[in-house]
Amino acid sequence: MSAPLLVGERVSRHFGGLRAVDNVDFTLHDGQILGLIGPNGAGKTTLFSVAAGSLRPTSGRVLLAGTPVSGRSAARSVHLGICRTHQIVRPFARLTVLDNVLVGLHYGRPPGPRSGLLRGGLLRRDHRRRDPRDAAMEILDFIGLADRATRLPGELTLAGRKRLEVARALATGPRVLLLDEVVAGLNPVEASRFVDLIRQIRDRGTAIIMIEHVMHAVMSLSDHIIVLDHGRKIAEGTPELVAADPLVIEAYLGRSDA
Ligand SMILES: Nc1ncnc2c1ncn2[C@@H]1O[C@H](COP(=O)(O)OP(=O)(O)OP(=O)(O)O)[C@@H](O)[C@H]1O
């Protein structure tokens, strides 16, 4: 297998006495989807924030293609090629859908041959030499929002706002996309379309880590799953292996003798 793309080495993040993330290792390879699951309060979002550069680890580090990325800033991580979405979507409410994507293009990773979008063929030409609006429209077309380009985010459905959140992140040209509960809250038809979309993003060259409470989505998409509970990694492996692990079942359902 190729050299790992993103590696977490003994990552811990404490809040006072609370070990929100406790000594967690993880590895993401190019072309992979890594699922991050666990009960409420397990530490998933905290680990995401450390990986995205917005939260400094108490100890340990995160490396992107061998370069340490943790503990600096989210803006630096975006420039290096890690971008996250948020569980509560955060578009610029007064900008159109198109302008929201343009912001991502403007502040994102400088385009180059290793950019996920470029490698995957979504932005076929170097968008520095193109009208950025064409590049933004190409992303909106891919994400399924081209016909909403001139609308405001508030006019979109929840599924539309979640697509916009992903479009904004994709516009930054990430090598690693961190998806925080993008399927949760969608109806079954929308959820199944979103699963297809996530698979297409991966197939076009962007590796993904996803936090997801919708089990069928994370189980069908992930190549590898990590399970957190009380900040610690309690299991990892293929979806089948993890789903059958007694520790995982206990973490979700409580002890059978309780
Ligand atoms: N900024 C903070 N200050 C203090 N405690 C925090 C902070 N952020 C998270 N925590 C605590 O850290 C623990 C892990 O929280 P985190 O949000 O990472 O869990 P999670 O697995 O993402 O949960 P959920 O599935 O409910 O979103 C929780 O006990 C939470 O209350």
The ligand as a Tripos MOL2 file, in Angstrom:
@<TRIPOS>MOLECULE
LIG
   31    33     1     0     0
SMALL
NO_CHARGES

@<TRIPOS>ATOM
      1 N1        -14.3490   23.1930   24.1000 N.pl3     1 LIG1
      2 C1        -14.6350   22.2600   25.0170 C.ar      1 LIG1
      3 N2        -14.4740   22.5050   26.3260 N.ar      1 LIG1
      4 C2        -14.7540   21.5560   27.2400 C.ar      1 LIG1
      5 N3        -15.2020   20.3190   26.9400 N.ar      1 LIG1
      6 C3        -15.3630   20.0240   25.6540 C.ar      1 LIG1
      7 C4        -15.1020   20.9700   24.6200 C.ar      1 LIG1
      8 N4        -15.3660   20.3790   23.4070 N.ar      1 LIG1
      9 C5        -15.7830   19.1260   23.6920 C.ar      1 LIG1
     10 N5        -15.7950   18.9220   25.0280 N.ar      1 LIG1
     11 C6        -16.1580   17.6700   25.7050 C.3       1 LIG1
     12 O1        -15.3270   16.6600   25.1420 O.3       1 LIG1
     13 C7        -16.0600   15.4330   25.0290 C.3       1 LIG1
     14 C8        -16.0150   14.9710   23.5860 C.3       1 LIG1
     15 O2        -16.8210   15.8540   22.8160 O.3       1 LIG1
     16 P1        -16.9560   15.7400   21.2370 P.3       1 LIG1
     17 O3        -17.8480   16.8560   20.7920 O.co2     1 LIG1
     18 O4        -15.6170   15.6440   20.6340 O.co2     1 LIG1
     19 O5        -17.6970   14.3440   21.1000 O.3       1 LIG1
     20 P2        -18.4370   13.7140   19.8280 P.3       1 LIG1
     21 O6        -18.0260   12.2900   19.7740 O.co2     1 LIG1
     22 O7        -18.1980   14.5550   18.6350 O.co2     1 LIG1
     23 O8        -19.9670   13.8210   20.2570 O.3       1 LIG1
     24 P3        -21.3120   13.9840   19.3610 P.3       1 LIG1
     25 O9        -21.4910   12.6830   18.6330 O.co2     1 LIG1
     26 O10       -22.3800   14.1870   20.3900 O.co2     1 LIG1
     27 O11       -21.1210   15.1610   18.4520 O.co2     1 LIG1
     28 C9        -17.4680   15.7220   25.5590 C.3       1 LIG1
     29 O12       -17.5230   15.3080   26.9060 O.3       1 LIG1
     30 C10       -17.5850   17.2210   25.4200 C.3       1 LIG1
     31 O13       -18.4830   17.7320   26.3920 O.3       1 LIG1
@<TRIPOS>BOND
     1     1     2 1
     2     2     3 ar
     3     2     7 ar
     4     3     4 ar
     5     4     5 ar
     6     5     6 ar
     7     6     7 ar
     8     6    10 ar
     9     7     8 ar
    10     8     9 ar
    11     9    10 ar
    12    10    11 1
    13    11    12 1
    14    11    30 1
    15    12    13 1
    16    13    14 1
    17    13    28 1
    18    14    15 1
    19    15    16 1
    20    16    17 2
    21    16    18 1
    22    16    19 1
    23    19    20 1
    24    20    21 2
    25    20    22 1
    26    20    23 1
    27    23    24 1
    28    24    25 2
    29    24    26 1
    30    24    27 1
    31    28    29 1
    32    28    30 1
    33    30    31 1
@<TRIPOS>SUBSTRUCTURE
     1 LIG1         1 GROUP 0 **** ****
